[in-house]
Amino acid sequence: GLMSQTAAVTTNMIFCNGLFAITSGTLDAEKPDEFWAQEQMNIFIAGNMDNVAKDIAMGNGEAVDTIAAILKVEDKEAFKTQLQDNFANIYTTNEVTHTEVVSNIMDIAKS
């Protein structure tokens, strides 16, 4: 109904603005602490599991760019390749949860 459409539009506006702020660096964060990055990753991946999976599998795309931005990755191309090479370690099962995906990506980013 109208309420769900309004909620969807509002959510999309908030998310898109947040995504823009993350990827454009306008969130005014120098080096995010791990907690902040973890929270942002949870929010982003929870709403984008399929897109994240596709982009990681391809080793490119807006989702992996956003992840690299959240994690303040310096060598984005190497990171994208690292994610792609570790796809099976990130999406371990068909029933993997977004929190497991976040944890797996964070582990790879630290290595």
Phi and psi restraints in degrees (range 20) as a CNS / XPLOR table:
assign (resid 1 and name C) (resid 2 and name N)
       (resid 2 and name CA) (resid 2 and name C) 1.0 -61.8 20.0 2
assign (resid 2 and name N) (resid 2 and name CA)
       (resid 2 and name C) (resid 3 and name N) 1.0 -40.1 20.0 2
assign (resid 2 and name C) (resid 3 and name N)
       (resid 3 and name CA) (resid 3 and name C) 1.0 -63.0 20.0 2
assign (resid 3 and name N) (resid 3 and name CA)
       (resid 3 and name C) (resid 4 and name N) 1.0 -44.0 20.0 2
assign (resid 3 and name C) (resid 4 and name N)
       (resid 4 and name CA) (resid 4 and name C) 1.0 -68.6 20.0 2
assign (resid 4 and name N) (resid 4 and name CA)
       (resid 4 and name C) (resid 5 and name N) 1.0 -35.2 20.0 2
assign (resid 4 and name C) (resid 5 and name N)
       (resid 5 and name CA) (resid 5 and name C) 1.0 -66.9 20.0 2
assign (resid 5 and name N) (resid 5 and name CA)
       (resid 5 and name C) (resid 6 and name N) 1.0 -41.1 20.0 2
assign (resid 5 and name C) (resid 6 and name N)
       (resid 6 and name CA) (resid 6 and name C) 1.0 -63.4 20.0 2
assign (resid 6 and name N) (resid 6 and name CA)
       (resid 6 and name C) (resid 7 and name N) 1.0 -43.3 20.0 2
assign (resid 6 and name C) (resid 7 and name N)
       (resid 7 and name CA) (resid 7 and name C) 1.0 -63.1 20.0 2
assign (resid 7 and name N) (resid 7 and name CA)
       (resid 7 and name C) (resid 8 and name N) 1.0 -40.9 20.0 2
assign (resid 7 and name C) (resid 8 and name N)
       (resid 8 and name CA) (resid 8 and name C) 1.0 -64.3 20.0 2
assign (resid 8 and name N) (resid 8 and name CA)
       (resid 8 and name C) (resid 9 and name N) 1.0 -44.3 20.0 2
assign (resid 8 and name C) (resid 9 and name N)
       (resid 9 and name CA) (resid 9 and name C) 1.0 -63.4 20.0 2
assign (resid 9 and name N) (resid 9 and name CA)
       (resid 9 and name C) (resid 10 and name N) 1.0 -44.7 20.0 2
assign (resid 9 and name C) (resid 10 and name N)
       (resid 10 and name CA) (resid 10 and name C) 1.0 -61.3 20.0 2
assign (resid 10 and name N) (resid 10 and name CA)
       (resid 10 and name C) (resid 11 and name N) 1.0 -46.1 20.0 2
assign (resid 10 and name C) (resid 11 and name N)
       (resid 11 and name CA) (resid 11 and name C) 1.0 -61.1 20.0 2
assign (resid 11 and name N) (resid 11 and name CA)
       (resid 11 and name C) (resid 12 and name N) 1.0 -44.7 20.0 2
assign (resid 11 and name C) (resid 12 and name N)
       (resid 12 and name CA) (resid 12 and name C) 1.0 -62.5 20.0 2
assign (resid 12 and name N) (resid 12 and name CA)
       (resid 12 and name C) (resid 13 and name N) 1.0 -40.2 20.0 2
assign (resid 12 and name C) (resid 13 and name N)
       (resid 13 and name CA) (resid 13 and name C) 1.0 -65.0 20.0 2
assign (resid 13 and name N) (resid 13 and name CA)
       (resid 13 and name C) (resid 14 and name N) 1.0 -44.5 20.0 2
assign (resid 13 and name C) (resid 14 and name N)
       (resid 14 and name CA) (resid 14 and name C) 1.0 -63.3 20.0 2
assign (resid 14 and name N) (resid 14 and name CA)
       (resid 14 and name C) (resid 15 and name N) 1.0 -46.9 20.0 2
assign (resid 14 and name C) (resid 15 and name N)
       (resid 15 and name CA) (resid 15 and name C) 1.0 -63.0 20.0 2
assign (resid 15 and name N) (resid 15 and name CA)
       (resid 15 and name C) (resid 16 and name N) 1.0 -47.9 20.0 2
assign (resid 15 and name C) (resid 16 and name N)
       (resid 16 and name CA) (resid 16 and name C) 1.0 -62.3 20.0 2
assign (resid 16 and name N) (resid 16 and name CA)
       (resid 16 and name C) (resid 17 and name N) 1.0 -41.8 20.0 2
assign (resid 16 and name C) (resid 17 and name N)
       (resid 17 and name CA) (resid 17 and name C) 1.0 -64.8 20.0 2
assign (resid 17 and name N) (resid 17 and name CA)
       (resid 17 and name C) (resid 18 and name N) 1.0 -40.0 20.0 2
assign (resid 17 and name C) (resid 18 and name N)
       (resid 18 and name CA) (resid 18 and name C) 1.0 -64.6 20.0 2
assign (resid 18 and name N) (resid 18 and name CA)
       (resid 18 and name C) (resid 19 and name N) 1.0 -41.3 20.0 2
assign (resid 18 and name C) (resid 19 and name N)
       (resid 19 and name CA) (resid 19 and name C) 1.0 -63.2 20.0 2
assign (resid 19 and name N) (resid 19 and name CA)
       (resid 19 and name C) (resid 20 and name N) 1.0 -43.4 20.0 2
assign (resid 19 and name C) (resid 20 and name N)
       (resid 20 and name CA) (resid 20 and name C) 1.0 -60.3 20.0 2
assign (resid 20 and name N) (resid 20 and name CA)
       (resid 20 and name C) (resid 21 and name N) 1.0 -44.6 20.0 2
assign (resid 20 and name C) (resid 21 and name N)
       (resid 21 and name CA) (resid 21 and name C) 1.0 -63.5 20.0 2
assign (resid 21 and name N) (resid 21 and name CA)
       (resid 21 and name C) (resid 22 and name N) 1.0 -37.9 20.0 2
assign (resid 21 and name C) (resid 22 and name N)
       (resid 22 and name CA) (resid 22 and name C) 1.0 -68.6 20.0 2
assign (resid 22 and name N) (resid 22 and name CA)
       (resid 22 and name C) (resid 23 and name N) 1.0 -50.4 20.0 2
assign (resid 22 and name C) (resid 23 and name N)
       (resid 23 and name CA) (resid 23 and name C) 1.0 -76.1 20.0 2
assign (resid 23 and name N) (resid 23 and name CA)
       (resid 23 and name C) (resid 24 and name N) 1.0 -23.6 20.0 2
assign (resid 23 and name C) (resid 24 and name N)
       (resid 24 and name CA) (resid 24 and name C) 1.0 -95.1 20.0 2
assign (resid 24 and name N) (resid 24 and name CA)
       (resid 24 and name C) (resid 25 and name N) 1.0 -4.7 20.0 2
assign (resid 24 and name C) (resid 25 and name N)
       (resid 25 and name CA) (resid 25 and name C) 1.0 77.3 20.0 2
assign (resid 25 and name N) (resid 25 and name CA)
       (resid 25 and name C) (resid 26 and name N) 1.0 21.9 20.0 2
assign (resid 25 and name C) (resid 26 and name N)
       (resid 26 and name CA) (resid 26 and name C) 1.0 -93.5 20.0 2
assign (resid 26 and name N) (resid 26 and name CA)
       (resid 26 and name C) (resid 27 and name N) 1.0 9.8 20.0 2
assign (resid 26 and name C) (resid 27 and name N)
       (resid 27 and name CA) (resid 27 and name C) 1.0 -80.7 20.0 2
assign (resid 27 and name N) (resid 27 and name CA)
       (resid 27 and name C) (resid 28 and name N) 1.0 -2.0 20.0 2
assign (resid 27 and name C) (resid 28 and name N)
       (resid 28 and name CA) (resid 28 and name C) 1.0 62.6 20.0 2
assign (resid 28 and name N) (resid 28 and name CA)
       (resid 28 and name C) (resid 29 and name N) 1.0 41.1 20.0 2
assign (resid 28 and name C) (resid 29 and name N)
       (resid 29 and name CA) (resid 29 and name C) 1.0 -116.9 20.0 2
assign (resid 29 and name N) (resid 29 and name CA)
       (resid 29 and name C) (resid 30 and name N) 1.0 131.3 20.0 2
assign (resid 29 and name C) (resid 30 and name N)
       (resid 30 and name CA) (resid 30 and name C) 1.0 -73.0 20.0 2
assign (resid 30 and name N) (resid 30 and name CA)
       (resid 30 and name C) (resid 31 and name N) 1.0 -89.9 20.0 2
assign (resid 30 and name C) (resid 31 and name N)
       (resid 31 and name CA) (resid 31 and name C) 1.0 -113.8 20.0 2
assign (resid 31 and name N) (resid 31 and name CA)
       (resid 31 and name C) (resid 32 and name N) 1.0 113.1 20.0 2
assign (resid 31 and name C) (resid 32 and name N)
       (resid 32 and name CA) (resid 32 and name C) 1.0 -67.4 20.0 2
assign (resid 32 and name N) (resid 32 and name CA)
       (resid 32 and name C) (resid 33 and name N) 1.0 143.5 20.0 2
assign (resid 32 and name C) (resid 33 and name N)
       (resid 33 and name CA) (resid 33 and name C) 1.0 -76.8 20.0 2
assign (resid 33 and name N) (resid 33 and name CA)
       (resid 33 and name C) (resid 34 and name N) 1.0 165.4 20.0 2
assign (resid 33 and name C) (resid 34 and name N)
       (resid 34 and name CA) (resid 34 and name C) 1.0 -62.1 20.0 2
assign (resid 34 and name N) (resid 34 and name CA)
       (resid 34 and name C) (resid 35 and name N) 1.0 -35.8 20.0 2
assign (resid 34 and name C) (resid 35 and name N)
       (resid 35 and name CA) (resid 35 and name C) 1.0 -62.2 20.0 2
assign (resid 35 and name N) (resid 35 and name CA)
       (resid 35 and name C) (resid 36 and name N) 1.0 -47.4 20.0 2
assign (resid 35 and name C) (resid 36 and name N)
       (resid 36 and name CA) (resid 36 and name C) 1.0 -60.2 20.0 2
assign (resid 36 and name N) (resid 36 and name CA)
       (resid 36 and name C) (resid 37 and name N) 1.0 -46.9 20.0 2
assign (resid 36 and name C) (resid 37 and name N)
       (resid 37 and name CA) (resid 37 and name C) 1.0 -61.6 20.0 2
assign (resid 37 and name N) (resid 37 and name CA)
       (resid 37 and name C) (resid 38 and name N) 1.0 -42.6 20.0 2
assign (resid 37 and name C) (resid 38 and name N)
       (resid 38 and name CA) (resid 38 and name C) 1.0 -61.1 20.0 2
assign (resid 38 and name N) (resid 38 and name CA)
       (resid 38 and name C) (resid 39 and name N) 1.0 -44.6 20.0 2
assign (resid 38 and name C) (resid 39 and name N)
       (resid 39 and name CA) (resid 39 and name C) 1.0 -62.7 20.0 2
assign (resid 39 and name N) (resid 39 and name CA)
       (resid 39 and name C) (resid 40 and name N) 1.0 -46.1 20.0 2
assign (resid 39 and name C) (resid 40 and name N)
       (resid 40 and name CA) (resid 40 and name C) 1.0 -63.5 20.0 2
assign (resid 40 and name N) (resid 40 and name CA)
       (resid 40 and name C) (resid 41 and name N) 1.0 -40.2 20.0 2
assign (resid 40 and name C) (resid 41 and name N)
       (resid 41 and name CA) (resid 41 and name C) 1.0 -63.5 20.0 2
assign (resid 41 and name N) (resid 41 and name CA)
       (resid 41 and name C) (resid 42 and name N) 1.0 -44.1 20.0 2
assign (resid 41 and name C) (resid 42 and name N)
       (resid 42 and name CA) (resid 42 and name C) 1.0 -59.1 20.0 2
assign (resid 42 and name N) (resid 42 and name CA)
       (resid 42 and name C) (resid 43 and name N) 1.0 -45.7 20.0 2
assign (resid 42 and name C) (resid 43 and name N)
       (resid 43 and name CA) (resid 43 and name C) 1.0 -64.0 20.0 2
assign (resid 43 and name N) (resid 43 and name CA)
       (resid 43 and name C) (resid 44 and name N) 1.0 -48.8 20.0 2
assign (resid 43 and name C) (resid 44 and name N)
       (resid 44 and name CA) (resid 44 and name C) 1.0 -65.1 20.0 2
assign (resid 44 and name N) (resid 44 and name CA)
       (resid 44 and name C) (resid 45 and name N) 1.0 -49.2 20.0 2
assign (resid 44 and name C) (resid 45 and name N)
       (resid 45 and name CA) (resid 45 and name C) 1.0 -71.6 20.0 2
assign (resid 45 and name N) (resid 45 and name CA)
       (resid 45 and name C) (resid 46 and name N) 1.0 -35.3 20.0 2
assign (resid 45 and name C) (resid 46 and name N)
       (resid 46 and name CA) (resid 46 and name C) 1.0 -56.2 20.0 2
assign (resid 46 and name N) (resid 46 and name CA)
       (resid 46 and name C) (resid 47 and name N) 1.0 -37.9 20.0 2
assign (resid 46 and name C) (resid 47 and name N)
       (resid 47 and name CA) (resid 47 and name C) 1.0 -91.1 20.0 2
assign (resid 47 and name N) (resid 47 and name CA)
       (resid 47 and name C) (resid 48 and name N) 1.0 -1.5 20.0 2
assign (resid 47 and name C) (resid 48 and name N)
       (resid 48 and name CA) (resid 48 and name C) 1.0 -141.3 20.0 2
assign (resid 48 and name N) (resid 48 and name CA)
       (resid 48 and name C) (resid 49 and name N) 1.0 31.0 20.0 2
assign (resid 48 and name C) (resid 49 and name N)
       (resid 49 and name CA) (resid 49 and name C) 1.0 -52.5 20.0 2
assign (resid 49 and name N) (resid 49 and name CA)
       (resid 49 and name C) (resid 50 and name N) 1.0 -46.7 20.0 2
assign (resid 49 and name C) (resid 50 and name N)
       (resid 50 and name CA) (resid 50 and name C) 1.0 -67.2 20.0 2
assign (resid 50 and name N) (resid 50 and name CA)
       (resid 50 and name C) (resid 51 and name N) 1.0 -45.1 20.0 2
assign (resid 50 and name C) (resid 51 and name N)
       (resid 51 and name CA) (resid 51 and name C) 1.0 -64.7 20.0 2
assign (resid 51 and name N) (resid 51 and name CA)
       (resid 51 and name C) (resid 52 and name N) 1.0 -39.7 20.0 2
assign (resid 51 and name C) (resid 52 and name N)
       (resid 52 and name CA) (resid 52 and name C) 1.0 -62.5 20.0 2
assign (resid 52 and name N) (resid 52 and name CA)
       (resid 52 and name C) (resid 53 and name N) 1.0 -44.9 20.0 2
assign (resid 52 and name C) (resid 53 and name N)
       (resid 53 and name CA) (resid 53 and name C) 1.0 -60.4 20.0 2
assign (resid 53 and name N) (resid 53 and name CA)
       (resid 53 and name C) (resid 54 and name N) 1.0 -45.8 20.0 2
assign (resid 53 and name C) (resid 54 and name N)
       (resid 54 and name CA) (resid 54 and name C) 1.0 -62.0 20.0 2
assign (resid 54 and name N) (resid 54 and name CA)
       (resid 54 and name C) (resid 55 and name N) 1.0 -46.3 20.0 2
assign (resid 54 and name C) (resid 55 and name N)
       (resid 55 and name CA) (resid 55 and name C) 1.0 -67.3 20.0 2
assign (resid 55 and name N) (resid 55 and name CA)
       (resid 55 and name C) (resid 56 and name N) 1.0 -39.3 20.0 2
assign (resid 55 and name C) (resid 56 and name N)
       (resid 56 and name CA) (resid 56 and name C) 1.0 -64.9 20.0 2
assign (resid 56 and name N) (resid 56 and name CA)
       (resid 56 and name C) (resid 57 and name N) 1.0 -42.0 20.0 2
assign (resid 56 and name C) (resid 57 and name N)
       (resid 57 and name CA) (resid 57 and name C) 1.0 -60.5 20.0 2
assign (resid 57 and name N) (resid 57 and name CA)
       (resid 57 and name C) (resid 58 and name N) 1.0 -37.3 20.0 2
assign (resid 57 and name C) (resid 58 and name N)
       (resid 58 and name CA) (resid 58 and name C) 1.0 -82.6 20.0 2
assign (resid 58 and name N) (resid 58 and name CA)
       (resid 58 and name C) (resid 59 and name N) 1.0 -19.8 20.0 2
assign (resid 58 and name C) (resid 59 and name N)
       (resid 59 and name CA) (resid 59 and name C) 1.0 75.9 20.0 2
assign (resid 59 and name N) (resid 59 and name CA)
       (resid 59 and name C) (resid 60 and name N) 1.0 21.7 20.0 2
assign (resid 59 and name C) (resid 60 and name N)
       (resid 60 and name CA) (resid 60 and name C) 1.0 -165.4 20.0 2
assign (resid 60 and name N) (resid 60 and name CA)
       (resid 60 and name C) (resid 61 and name N) 1.0 161.6 20.0 2
assign (resid 60 and name C) (resid 61 and name N)
       (resid 61 and name CA) (resid 61 and name C) 1.0 127.7 20.0 2
assign (resid 61 and name N) (resid 61 and name CA)
       (resid 61 and name C) (resid 62 and name N) 1.0 170.9 20.0 2
assign (resid 61 and name C) (resid 62 and name N)
       (resid 62 and name CA) (resid 62 and name C) 1.0 -61.9 20.0 2
assign (resid 62 and name N) (resid 62 and name CA)
       (resid 62 and name C) (resid 63 and name N) 1.0 -37.2 20.0 2
assign (resid 62 and name C) (resid 63 and name N)
       (resid 63 and name CA) (resid 63 and name C) 1.0 -64.1 20.0 2
assign (resid 63 and name N) (resid 63 and name CA)
       (resid 63 and name C) (resid 64 and name N) 1.0 -45.3 20.0 2
assign (resid 63 and name C) (resid 64 and name N)
       (resid 64 and name CA) (resid 64 and name C) 1.0 -71.1 20.0 2
assign (resid 64 and name N) (resid 64 and name CA)
       (resid 64 and name C) (resid 65 and name N) 1.0 -30.8 20.0 2
assign (resid 64 and name C) (resid 65 and name N)
       (resid 65 and name CA) (resid 65 and name C) 1.0 -63.7 20.0 2
assign (resid 65 and name N) (resid 65 and name CA)
       (resid 65 and name C) (resid 66 and name N) 1.0 -41.2 20.0 2
assign (resid 65 and name C) (resid 66 and name N)
       (resid 66 and name CA) (resid 66 and name C) 1.0 -65.6 20.0 2
assign (resid 66 and name N) (resid 66 and name CA)
       (resid 66 and name C) (resid 67 and name N) 1.0 -43.4 20.0 2
assign (resid 66 and name C) (resid 67 and name N)
       (resid 67 and name CA) (resid 67 and name C) 1.0 -60.4 20.0 2
assign (resid 67 and name N) (resid 67 and name CA)
       (resid 67 and name C) (resid 68 and name N) 1.0 -44.9 20.0 2
assign (resid 67 and name C) (resid 68 and name N)
       (resid 68 and name CA) (resid 68 and name C) 1.0 -61.4 20.0 2
assign (resid 68 and name N) (resid 68 and name CA)
       (resid 68 and name C) (resid 69 and name N) 1.0 -38.2 20.0 2
assign (resid 68 and name C) (resid 69 and name N)
       (resid 69 and name CA) (resid 69 and name C) 1.0 -67.9 20.0 2
assign (resid 69 and name N) (resid 69 and name CA)
       (resid 69 and name C) (resid 70 and name N) 1.0 -43.8 20.0 2
assign (resid 69 and name C) (resid 70 and name N)
       (resid 70 and name CA) (resid 70 and name C) 1.0 -60.3 20.0 2
assign (resid 70 and name N) (resid 70 and name CA)
       (resid 70 and name C) (resid 71 and name N) 1.0 -42.5 20.0 2
assign (resid 70 and name C) (resid 71 and name N)
       (resid 71 and name CA) (resid 71 and name C) 1.0 -86.3 20.0 2
assign (resid 71 and name N) (resid 71 and name CA)
       (resid 71 and name C) (resid 72 and name N) 1.0 1.6 20.0 2
assign (resid 71 and name C) (resid 72 and name N)
       (resid 72 and name CA) (resid 72 and name C) 1.0 54.2 20.0 2
assign (resid 72 and name N) (resid 72 and name CA)
       (resid 72 and name C) (resid 73 and name N) 1.0 45.1 20.0 2
assign (resid 72 and name C) (resid 73 and name N)
       (resid 73 and name CA) (resid 73 and name C) 1.0 -72.6 20.0 2
assign (resid 73 and name N) (resid 73 and name CA)
       (resid 73 and name C) (resid 74 and name N) 1.0 132.0 20.0 2
assign (resid 73 and name C) (resid 74 and name N)
       (resid 74 and name CA) (resid 74 and name C) 1.0 -82.8 20.0 2
assign (resid 74 and name N) (resid 74 and name CA)
       (resid 74 and name C) (resid 75 and name N) 1.0 -47.7 20.0 2
assign (resid 74 and name C) (resid 75 and name N)
       (resid 75 and name CA) (resid 75 and name C) 1.0 -98.0 20.0 2
assign (resid 75 and name N) (resid 75 and name CA)
       (resid 75 and name C) (resid 76 and name N) 1.0 85.3 20.0 2
assign (resid 75 and name C) (resid 76 and name N)
       (resid 76 and name CA) (resid 76 and name C) 1.0 -63.9 20.0 2
assign (resid 76 and name N) (resid 76 and name CA)
       (resid 76 and name C) (resid 77 and name N) 1.0 -38.9 20.0 2
assign (resid 76 and name C) (resid 77 and name N)
       (resid 77 and name CA) (resid 77 and name C) 1.0 -64.8 20.0 2
assign (resid 77 and name N) (resid 77 and name CA)
       (resid 77 and name C) (resid 78 and name N) 1.0 -43.7 20.0 2
assign (resid 77 and name C) (resid 78 and name N)
       (resid 78 and name CA) (resid 78 and name C) 1.0 -64.5 20.0 2
assign (resid 78 and name N) (resid 78 and name CA)
       (resid 78 and name C) (resid 79 and name N) 1.0 -38.6 20.0 2
assign (resid 78 and name C) (resid 79 and name N)
       (resid 79 and name CA) (resid 79 and name C) 1.0 -64.3 20.0 2
assign (resid 79 and name N) (resid 79 and name CA)
       (resid 79 and name C) (resid 80 and name N) 1.0 -43.4 20.0 2
assign (resid 79 and name C) (resid 80 and name N)
       (resid 80 and name CA) (resid 80 and name C) 1.0 -60.6 20.0 2
assign (resid 80 and name N) (resid 80 and name CA)
       (resid 80 and name C) (resid 81 and name N) 1.0 -42.8 20.0 2
assign (resid 80 and name C) (resid 81 and name N)
       (resid 81 and name CA) (resid 81 and name C) 1.0 -64.6 20.0 2
assign (resid 81 and name N) (resid 81 and name CA)
       (resid 81 and name C) (resid 82 and name N) 1.0 -41.4 20.0 2
assign (resid 81 and name C) (resid 82 and name N)
       (resid 82 and name CA) (resid 82 and name C) 1.0 -61.5 20.0 2
assign (resid 82 and name N) (resid 82 and name CA)
       (resid 82 and name C) (resid 83 and name N) 1.0 -43.4 20.0 2
assign (resid 82 and name C) (resid 83 and name N)
       (resid 83 and name CA) (resid 83 and name C) 1.0 -63.1 20.0 2
assign (resid 83 and name N) (resid 83 and name CA)
       (resid 83 and name C) (resid 84 and name N) 1.0 -46.6 20.0 2
assign (resid 83 and name C) (resid 84 and name N)
       (resid 84 and name CA) (resid 84 and name C) 1.0 -60.5 20.0 2
assign (resid 84 and name N) (resid 84 and name CA)
       (resid 84 and name C) (resid 85 and name N) 1.0 -45.1 20.0 2
assign (resid 84 and name C) (resid 85 and name N)
       (resid 85 and name CA) (resid 85 and name C) 1.0 -63.6 20.0 2
assign (resid 85 and name N) (resid 85 and name CA)
       (resid 85 and name C) (resid 86 and name N) 1.0 -25.7 20.0 2
assign (resid 85 and name C) (resid 86 and name N)
       (resid 86 and name CA) (resid 86 and name C) 1.0 -105.6 20.0 2
assign (resid 86 and name N) (resid 86 and name CA)
       (resid 86 and name C) (resid 87 and name N) 1.0 19.6 20.0 2
assign (resid 86 and name C) (resid 87 and name N)
       (resid 87 and name CA) (resid 87 and name C) 1.0 -50.2 20.0 2
assign (resid 87 and name N) (resid 87 and name CA)
       (resid 87 and name C) (resid 88 and name N) 1.0 -47.1 20.0 2
assign (resid 87 and name C) (resid 88 and name N)
       (resid 88 and name CA) (resid 88 and name C) 1.0 -66.6 20.0 2
assign (resid 88 and name N) (resid 88 and name CA)
       (resid 88 and name C) (resid 89 and name N) 1.0 -23.4 20.0 2
assign (resid 88 and name C) (resid 89 and name N)
       (resid 89 and name CA) (resid 89 and name C) 1.0 -85.1 20.0 2
assign (resid 89 and name N) (resid 89 and name CA)
       (resid 89 and name C) (resid 90 and name N) 1.0 -15.8 20.0 2
assign (resid 89 and name C) (resid 90 and name N)
       (resid 90 and name CA) (resid 90 and name C) 1.0 -92.9 20.0 2
assign (resid 90 and name N) (resid 90 and name CA)
       (resid 90 and name C) (resid 91 and name N) 1.0 -53.6 20.0 2
assign (resid 90 and name C) (resid 91 and name N)
       (resid 91 and name CA) (resid 91 and name C) 1.0 -99.6 20.0 2
assign (resid 91 and name N) (resid 91 and name CA)
       (resid 91 and name C) (resid 92 and name N) 1.0 82.0 20.0 2
assign (resid 91 and name C) (resid 92 and name N)
       (resid 92 and name CA) (resid 92 and name C) 1.0 -73.8 20.0 2
assign (resid 92 and name N) (resid 92 and name CA)
       (resid 92 and name C) (resid 93 and name N) 1.0 -29.2 20.0 2
assign (resid 92 and name C) (resid 93 and name N)
       (resid 93 and name CA) (resid 93 and name C) 1.0 -145.2 20.0 2
assign (resid 93 and name N) (resid 93 and name CA)
       (resid 93 and name C) (resid 94 and name N) 1.0 170.3 20.0 2
assign (resid 93 and name C) (resid 94 and name N)
       (resid 94 and name CA) (resid 94 and name C) 1.0 -68.9 20.0 2
assign (resid 94 and name N) (resid 94 and name CA)
       (resid 94 and name C) (resid 95 and name N) 1.0 -20.5 20.0 2
assign (resid 94 and name C) (resid 95 and name N)
       (resid 95 and name CA) (resid 95 and name C) 1.0 -101.5 20.0 2
assign (resid 95 and name N) (resid 95 and name CA)
       (resid 95 and name C) (resid 96 and name N) 1.0 14.2 20.0 2
assign (resid 95 and name C) (resid 96 and name N)
       (resid 96 and name CA) (resid 96 and name C) 1.0 -59.0 20.0 2
assign (resid 96 and name N) (resid 96 and name CA)
       (resid 96 and name C) (resid 97 and name N) 1.0 141.4 20.0 2
assign (resid 96 and name C) (resid 97 and name N)
       (resid 97 and name CA) (resid 97 and name C) 1.0 -92.0 20.0 2
assign (resid 97 and name N) (resid 97 and name CA)
       (resid 97 and name C) (resid 98 and name N) 1.0 162.7 20.0 2
assign (resid 97 and name C) (resid 98 and name N)
       (resid 98 and name CA) (resid 98 and name C) 1.0 -64.0 20.0 2
assign (resid 98 and name N) (resid 98 and name CA)
       (resid 98 and name C) (resid 99 and name N) 1.0 -32.7 20.0 2
assign (resid 98 and name C) (resid 99 and name N)
       (resid 99 and name CA) (resid 99 and name C) 1.0 -68.5 20.0 2
assign (resid 99 and name N) (resid 99 and name CA)
       (resid 99 and name C) (resid 100 and name N) 1.0 -34.4 20.0 2
assign (resid 99 and name C) (resid 100 and name N)
       (resid 100 and name CA) (resid 100 and name C) 1.0 -67.9 20.0 2
assign (resid 100 and name N) (resid 100 and name CA)
       (resid 100 and name C) (resid 101 and name N) 1.0 -41.1 20.0 2
assign (resid 100 and name C) (resid 101 and name N)
       (resid 101 and name CA) (resid 101 and name C) 1.0 -61.3 20.0 2
assign (resid 101 and name N) (resid 101 and name CA)
       (resid 101 and name C) (resid 102 and name N) 1.0 -45.3 20.0 2
assign (resid 101 and name C) (resid 102 and name N)
       (resid 102 and name CA) (resid 102 and name C) 1.0 -59.5 20.0 2
assign (resid 102 and name N) (resid 102 and name CA)
       (resid 102 and name C) (resid 103 and name N) 1.0 -48.2 20.0 2
assign (resid 102 and name C) (resid 103 and name N)
       (resid 103 and name CA) (resid 103 and name C) 1.0 -59.7 20.0 2
assign (resid 103 and name N) (resid 103 and name CA)
       (resid 103 and name C) (resid 104 and name N) 1.0 -43.1 20.0 2
assign (resid 103 and name C) (resid 104 and name N)
       (resid 104 and name CA) (resid 104 and name C) 1.0 -65.2 20.0 2
assign (resid 104 and name N) (resid 104 and name CA)
       (resid 104 and name C) (resid 105 and name N) 1.0 -41.2 20.0 2
assign (resid 104 and name C) (resid 105 and name N)
       (resid 105 and name CA) (resid 105 and name C) 1.0 -66.5 20.0 2
assign (resid 105 and name N) (resid 105 and name CA)
       (resid 105 and name C) (resid 106 and name N) 1.0 -42.6 20.0 2
assign (resid 105 and name C) (resid 106 and name N)
       (resid 106 and name CA) (resid 106 and name C) 1.0 -61.5 20.0 2
assign (resid 106 and name N) (resid 106 and name CA)
       (resid 106 and name C) (resid 107 and name N) 1.0 -39.9 20.0 2
assign (resid 106 and name C) (resid 107 and name N)
       (resid 107 and name CA) (resid 107 and name C) 1.0 -62.4 20.0 2
assign (resid 107 and name N) (resid 107 and name CA)
       (resid 107 and name C) (resid 108 and name N) 1.0 -42.5 20.0 2
assign (resid 107 and name C) (resid 108 and name N)
       (resid 108 and name CA) (resid 108 and name C) 1.0 -66.6 20.0 2
assign (resid 108 and name N) (resid 108 and name CA)
       (resid 108 and name C) (resid 109 and name N) 1.0 -40.1 20.0 2
assign (resid 108 and name C) (resid 109 and name N)
       (resid 109 and name CA) (resid 109 and name C) 1.0 -63.7 20.0 2
assign (resid 109 and name N) (resid 109 and name CA)
       (resid 109 and name C) (resid 110 and name N) 1.0 -31.0 20.0 2
assign (resid 109 and name C) (resid 110 and name N)
       (resid 110 and name CA) (resid 110 and name C) 1.0 -78.7 20.0 2
assign (resid 110 and name N) (resid 110 and name CA)
       (resid 110 and name C) (resid 111 and name N) 1.0 -20.8 20.0 2
